[in-house]
Amino acid sequence: MPIKVQSDLPAKEILINENIFVMDEMRAMHQDIRPLEVLILNNMPVKQDTELQLLRALSNTPLQVDVTFINVKSHVSLNTPASHLNKFYCTLDDIRDRKYDGMIVTGAPVEDIPFEEVDYWEEICEILDWAETHVTSTLHICWAAQAGLYHYYGINKKLLPQKLFGIYEHKVENRKIPLVRGFDDIFLAPQSRHTETPSEQIRACKDLTVLAESPVAGVYLAMAEEGKKIFVTGHPEYDRYSLNNEYYRDLNKGLPIQVPYNYYPGDDPKEKPLLQWRSHSNNLYSNWLNYYVYQVTPYELGMSGKRNG
């Protein structure tokens, strides 16, 4: 089934060229289907890249998804044109009275700053608190996972001696939980961060269940409240060249950066990166939409009770 976006969103044309079924609002109006309403809080600097990555991930499901993009109003984006934000994004004030089936909160390039010193931290907390009563299930990615774990459970992040950067093996735990259904025992996922939320503190929190962990990268996947809150410390949405672009960006800025681990064949940046995580990424987003959004959300948003069928 398709994802529904605004008809002139730039990512739409790229997705169509990849044979992904994208429906604009005009066509959707003529279908008698209640799509899943998914909100994406996009905190990444180049928002168009993240839009494309997440829409691609959400497209691999038989469920129809209606996507709304939101950004924080307390921060001025320097890497995304204001015209794009004004046309395709809203703020919490615009949707405060609405309810959503699911929400994705992205990472942000502020992990080396204490949470309270991030200029939009109060607004992030306000949105997370709002989601408690207005969103069926929220998926927190990378920095957003750290932010959520700190905001909800008081577990702070700590600085790593070197950037965690590459494609790492993670082992599934609690296999009976539907979020990891269909996962291999060991699966690969991208990581790109300078900080971590200590695994021992996550495991010590009785409200959290760890679903996957890496001996090198730490906890990758955890959940709380039977999936109402899901935390992913990596970047399953990344495409083939995301780490490549980050590597050359930092290299060209003269920043200390190592070749991404387990990414280029022979660790040679001149080689085409191997795409080794796409199937498990698709599985993660499909399981989230199916088991923690579709199966749980009421048919009519705002009503209590689970969906039938």
N, C-alpha and C positions, 0 to 999 in steps of 0.2 A: 504494500500500500504506500501511498505517497506521503511526503512531508509537505506541509502547506506553508508558504512564505509569501511576502509581498511580491507582486508581479515584477517589479523592477529591481529587486535585490540583486546586486552583482554576482553573488555566489550561485544564483539560480542557473544562469547560463552554463557555468562550469559544470555543475552537477548534471544538467541535461546532457552535456557532451560526454559525461561518464556513464550514460545510460541509467541514471538514477531518476526515478519517477518523482518529479516535483510538480506540485499543483499550486497555482496562484489563487488568490481569494475569490476571483470572479467565477472560476470553475467550481470551487468548493461550495459556493452558494447554491448550486444546482444539485447538490448531493444530499440525500437524507441520511447522513451519517454523523454521529457525534464523535468528532476526533478527540484525541487526547490533547489537552491544553498544557504545553510545556513552556516554561519560562527559562530563559538563559540569561543569567547575570554575567556579562562579559567584562572581565577586568583586565584582559590582555591589552598590550599597547597597540598592536596592529590587529584591530578587531575583525577586519575582513578575513584574515587567515584563519582565525579561530572560528568564525561563523562557518566557513567552508568545512573545516575539520569536524565540527560537531554536527552539522547538518548531514554530512556524509555518514557519520557514525549512527545517527538516528534513523537513517533511511533503510537500514538492513533489518527490517521488522515487518510483519504483516499488518501492523497497526498504523492507522492514519494519525499523523502528529501535526498539530497546529502550533507553530513556534512563535513566541514573542520574545524580542530582545529588550533587555533592560540594562542601563548603566547607572553609575552613581553620579549625582549632580554636584557633589562636593569636590570633584576632581576634574581638571581640564585635560582632555586627551591631546597629546602633542603629535601622535602618530596616525590618527584617524581624522579625516576632514570633518569639520563641524556640520557640513551639509549632509554627510552620511549619517551622523548621529541624530540630527534633527529629523531626518526622514524615516529611519528604520528603528530607532530606539525610543523607549519611554523611560520614565523614572518611577520610583515607588509611588509618588504622589498620583501618577496617572492611573495606577492599577490597584490602589490600596484596598478598594472595596470588592475586588474580584478574587475568585479562588481558582487555583490551578491544580492539575493532576500531578505534575512533576516540576522540579526546578533543578537546573544545573548551575553551579557556581564555579567559575573558572579560576585558574591561578592568576597571579599578578607578580610583576618583577619588583617586589618590595620585601622579599623574604629576609634580607639582611637588616631590615629596620624593625625595631620592637613594634609589636602590634599597635600599642597605644599611640605611637608616633606616626603611623600611616595617616595621611591627611584625610582619608575617607573612612577611617576605622569605625567611627561612631555610626556612620550610615550603613556600613556592612553589618554591624551588630543589629541595627534597627531592621534591616531586611531579613536577617536570620531569625530574629524574634517574630517578625511578621509571618514568616513562612511556617512557624510552629502551628498556627491556626488557619493558614490560608493555602497550604500546599500539602498534598498527600505524602510525597516522598521527595527528599532533596539529596542530590548527588554533588558532593564537594570534591573538587579536583585540585591536586598539588597544593599550592599555597592556601587555597580555600579549605582544603582538608585540615591543614595546620591551624588555620584561623578558627574553623568550627570546633576542633578538638580543644582549643584554648578557650573559646567563648563559652562552650557548653560545659566543659569538664575541668577547666583550669590547667590543662596539660600544655606547658610551654614548649616551644621549639628550642633547639640549640644549634650553634654554628658547627659545621663540619670542617675538618682540617683541609679538605680539598673538595671541590665541587663533585657531586655525584652526577655522572654524565655518561649516558650510554644505554645499552640494552641489557637488562639483567634478568637472571632466572629467579622466579618466585615459585614457592611451593604452596599448593592448596591445603587449607585446613577446614575442618567443619564441612565436609563435602556434601552433607545432607541438606545444607542451606541452599535454597534455589538460586541465589545470586551467582554461585559458582557452578551451577549445573552445566554440564558439557565441557568444562575446563579439563585440560590435561593435568596430571599430577604436578608437572613442572611446566610453567609457561613463561614466555618472555614479555617484557613490557619496558617502555622507555622511561627513563628517569633524567631529570635535569633540575638540580637544586643544590643550594649551598647550605641548607639547614635540614634538620630532621626532627621529628617528634619521637622521643625515645621509645623504643618498642616495649621496654619493661614497664614504663608508665602507662602505656596504652593497655597492656595486659593486666595491670594492677587495677584498672578502672572496672568495676563490676557492671557498669552500664554498657560496656563495649564488648563486642565479639570480634576476634581477629579471624579473617577468612583466608588471607594469603600473606606470606612473608618471605623475604629474601635474607639469606645469611649476610649479604653485603649491603643491600639497600634498606633493610629493615621492613617494618610492616608496610604492606602495599594496599591491603583492602581490609576495612573494618566497618562494622555497622552497629547501630543502636536502635532501640525501640522497634524491633522486628522489621527494620528496613526503612523506617521513616527518615532516618539520617544515615547516609552512606558516605564513607570517606575513602578516597583513592589518592594515595600519595604520589603517584606517577602521572604520566601523560598518555593514557591509552588512545586519546584522540589524535595524537601526532601522526602526520603523514610521512612518507618516505624521506623527505628532505628537511624536515623540521630541525633535527639535530645538526644536520649539515649546515643549514643556514645560521643556526646559533653559533656553531663552531667558527665559521668564517667571519661572522659579525664580531665576535670577541677577538679573533686573531687580527682583524683589520683595525680594531681599536687599540691594539697593543696590550690587551688584558691577558693575564695568565689563564691559559685554557689548554687542557690536554685533549688528545684525539679521543672522540667518544668510544667508550668501551664496547667491544663486540658489535660494531656497527658497520664499518667499512670492511670489505674483504681484504684480509691480510693487514688490517689496520692502516690501509693506504687511502688517504683522503682523496686521491685522484680516482679511486674506483667508485662505481655506483653503489650507494648504500643498499643493504639487503633489507627488504620489508619482511620482518619476522614476527610481527605482533598483531597484524590486522585481524586475523580470525578470532583471537581471544578478545580483542577490543570490541568487535562486532557482537560477540557472545555476551560480553559484560553489559553493553547498552541494551541489547535485546532482552536479557534476563531482567534488568532493572525496569524497563518499560512494561514487560509482561507481568512479572510476579509482584512488583512493588508499586506499580502505578495502575495498570489496567485492571488487574485482579482485585485491587483494594479500593480504588476510587469509586464513589457512587456514580451512577449513570448521569444523574443531574447534580452538577457541582453545587455544594452548599447543603446537600441532603446527607443524612447519616445512612450507614449500611453499605455493604459491598455490592459491586456490580455482579449481576447474574450472568452466567455463560462464560 
